[in-house]
């Protein structure tokens, strides 16, 4: 039985993320229209602190019509160089991001930092491949991309069509096991690799000069949190994140900038409610198919895309919590 449960966890963590992230089918005409990149001037890249630029993605599922542009993206400018944080859900979006960034600065891009392996954060990597550019990620990111990258591309090709032309799965050449410092020229970025939580390869970026924390998908605002790793790990990491002395935070999804650490409150409440509901159901002997219909639902009104992700989160959490020691 324990072996079956392990296989069940692997299936949930690997396959269901794609099923729920994938958009509705779009017509070929819609795909063709979507492949025309918007002018850089229409790609909103705002300076939220001196030298810190952020683009806010849509709170939506990835689709051809939004070019896969659902994640928040960032860039930090030092005296000597620039670091890019996540690259978007398509090469089209990433090229537009690069052009918009070049309107802000001509300094060389030295680092491209991926906060984790999900397509909406890494599919645009190819637009930034150039001599001297170093791709950076969690120590587990190369393995995650090797295991899932081709699968992600194949699965999304059916629904996003030509929007995904030219996508390269580019692993990091510089990995972070615990912590690392990147120097952009009188501007240090502190990178922290976290244990399994949202995913198994989450990395945060702290700009020490401005006190801005790029949390990646360790923080969701308005967009319901997504668990592709560990429910309990997600809760534990949230508590550790709250101790970081940041002035502001950029989440992976939702409003591009928020106060810190208050931004964690809604996510923590959702994860705690989901955990409590799952434990109660397991204690009563309720099966997973019955439990996922109601677990966490008390929090539904606070979140967009709740119906897209909550049942999956509950399924992942159930598989984890049913083996807890009473």
N, C-alpha and C positions, 0 to 999 in steps of 0.2 A: 504493500500500500504506500509506503514511504517513497519507493522508487517511482510509482505512478504519479505521486504528488510532485516530485521534482520535475518529471517530464511535463506535467501540466504547467508548472511555473515557467519553464523554458518556452513553451508554446505561447503562453500569455504575453510574456515579456518580449518575444521576438515578432510574432505575427500580428497580434491584435493592434499594436501601435499603428501599423500600416493600414489596416482595415478601417480604423476609426479616423485616422488623419486624412485619408484619401477623400477627395471631393466627389460631388456628383459628376456623372459623365457630361462632357460638353461636346458641342458639335465641332466638326472640322473648321467651319467658318469662324466659330468663336476662337478656336486655337490659333488660326492664322492672324486674326486681328490682335490677339494677345501678344504675338511675338514681336510686334513693333514696340521698341522700348520708349517709354515716356521721356520727354526732354529732361535733362538733369535739373533744370529749374523747377520742375514739378515733383522731383524727388526731395521731400522735405528732410533737410539735414540741419538740425538746430544746434546751436552752441548753448549747452546747459550750464557750463562753467568755463572759465578761460581755457581754451585749448581742448575742450571735451565736446565732441559732436555726437549726436544721436539721431537715428531715424526710427520712427515708430511704425511698426508693422500693423497690418489690419488684424482685428480680432475676428478671425474667420478660419475656415479650413483652407489648406493649400488648393489652388485651382489654376487653370490656365488664365482665367480672367484677371486674377491678382498676381500673376507671375510667380506664385509661390511666396509672395512677400508678406508673411504673417508674423515674422519674428522681429524684435527690436535689434538694430545694428548700431555699431559705434565706431568711433575713431578717437585716438588721443594723440595730440601733437606736442612733441618735445622740441628742444632747441635744435636737435640734429636730425630727428627722424620721427616717423609716424607708426603707430600700432593700430591695426584694424581689429575689431572685435566682432566676429561672426560675419558671414558674407551673403546670407540670404538663401532663398529657396529656388533660384534659377540663375543661369548665367546672364540672362537678360537683366534681371534685377541687379545683379552684382556689377555689371558693366555700367549701369546707370548710377549706382552707388559710387563707383570709382570716378566717374566723370564729375559727379557732384562734389566729391571730396577734392578733386583737383581744382575746383573753383574756389576752394577754401585755402588750400596750401599746395605748394610745389615741392615740399620736403619729401625725401625718399621714404617709401613704405618699407620698414625693416621687418616688422612682425605682422603676421596674420594669426590671430588667436581664435581657436574654435572652443566655445564653452562646453560643447558635447557633440554627439554624433548624429543628431537628428537632421533630416534633410533640409528643413527650413533654416538651418543654421550653417550648413556646410556645402550645399549644392552650388553656391556661387564661388567657391574657392578658386576655380580656374581663371577667373577674371583678374586675380591678383598674383598669379604665378609670374615671376620675373626674376632675373638675376639679382641676387642679394636679399631676396625676400625669404624669411624663415617662417615656416608654419609651426605653430605651437599648440600643444594640447595636453590633456591628462595622460598619464602613463598607460591607461587602458584604451585610449582613443584609437591607436593604430589597429588593435585587435578588433574593436567594435566596428570600425569602418571596413576592415577586411571581411568580417563575418556578415555584415548587413548592407554594405554599400551597393553591391550589384543587385541585391534583392530590392532595396529601396528604389533604385533606378528602374528596374523592370516593372515593379508594381505601379509606380507613378506614371510610367510611360503611357499606359492605357488611358488614363484620365487627363493627363496634361499634354500629351502629344508633342508637337514641335517646340513647345515651351521649354522642354528639357534637352533640346539639341545642344551638343557640345559639353555636357556636364562631365567633369572629371572628379573622381573620388581621390582627393589628395590628402594623405596622412601627414601628421606632423613629423618634422625632422628633429624637433626639440620637444621633449616630453617632461612633464612635471610629476614627480613621485609624491612629494609633500608640499614644498613651497619653493618659489623661485622669484628672483628680482630681475626685471628687464629695464635697462637704462635707455631712455630715448634722448638723452642729453639734458642734464639737470632736471630730469623728470623720471622718477622710478615708479614702475608698476609692480605691485606685489601679486603674484599668482598663487592660488591655493587649490590643490587637488583634494576633492572630498570623497568620502566613502560612498558606497552605493546608496542613492536616495532617489532623486528624480530619474536618474539613469545610473549606469555604472562608470561614467566617465565625465562627471561634472567638474568644471573649473571656474573659479571666480577671479575677477580682475579688480584690484583696488588701486586707483590712481592716488598716490600719496599726496601729490601737490594740491589737488582740489578736494580730496576727501570723497571722491565719487566711487561707489562700488558697482561694478557690472556683475550682477548676480546670475546671468543666464537663466536657465529654467529651474533654478533653485528658488525662484520667486515668480509667481504669476499674480497679476492684478487684473480683475474683471474676467479674464479668461480662466475658466476653472483649471486648477492644477491637474497635471497629468503625471501619473505614476508609471514609469517604465522600469523601475528598479525595486525600491523597498519603501513601503509605507512607514514602517518604524524608523528606517534610516532617514527618510524625508523629514519626519518630525524632529529627530535628534539633530540633524544638520541645521534645521531652522533655529533651534535654540543656540547653537554655536554661532551661526551667522549674526544673531541679534547682538552678540557681544562685540562685533567689529565696530570700531569707532568711526563710522562713515557719517558724512553730512547729508548725503543723498544716495539714492539707489536707482539703478536702471534695471528693470526686470526683463526677463526674456520675452514676456508678452504683456500687453496692456499699456497704460499710460507710460510715456517714455521716461519719466522721472518722478520720484516720490520721496516723501520724508522718511527718514530712517531712525529707529527701527519699526515705527508704527506701520510701515508698509507690510510687515509680516502678519499683522493681526488677523485679517480675513482668511489668509491661507492656513494659518495655524488652527483657526476655529473649524475650518472645513476638515482638515486632516484629523483633528481630535474627534469631531463628530463621527466621521467615517470609521475611525478606529473603535470608538465606543459601540457603535451600532453593530459592527462586525463581531466584536467580542460577545456582545449580548446574544446575537443570533447563533453563534457557534456554541455558546454555553447552553442554549435551548435545544440544540440539535438540528437547527434549520439548515437545509442544504444550500449550496451556492446559488443555484438557479432561482430559488425563492428569495434569498437574502439580497441579491444585487438589485432587486426591484425597489427596495426601500432604504437600504443603507445609505446614509449621507443625504437623503432627500430633504431633510429639514433645512439644509443650506442652499437649496436650489435657487431661490430668488436672488441670491447675491451674485450669481455667476452667469456669464455667457457661455454657450456651448456645453452646458451642463448635461444635456441629453446625449451629446456625442461622446462624452468621456466618463461620466460617473459610473456607469455599469462596468466598464472596463477597469476603472480604479478599484471598484469594490471586488471584482473578480481577482485582481492581483493581490489585494489586501487579504482576502479570504484565504487564498492559497498560502500566504505567509503566516497568518495568525492562527490557523487551525492546528498548527503544530506547537504552539506555545505551551510551556509547562504551566498547568493550572496554579 
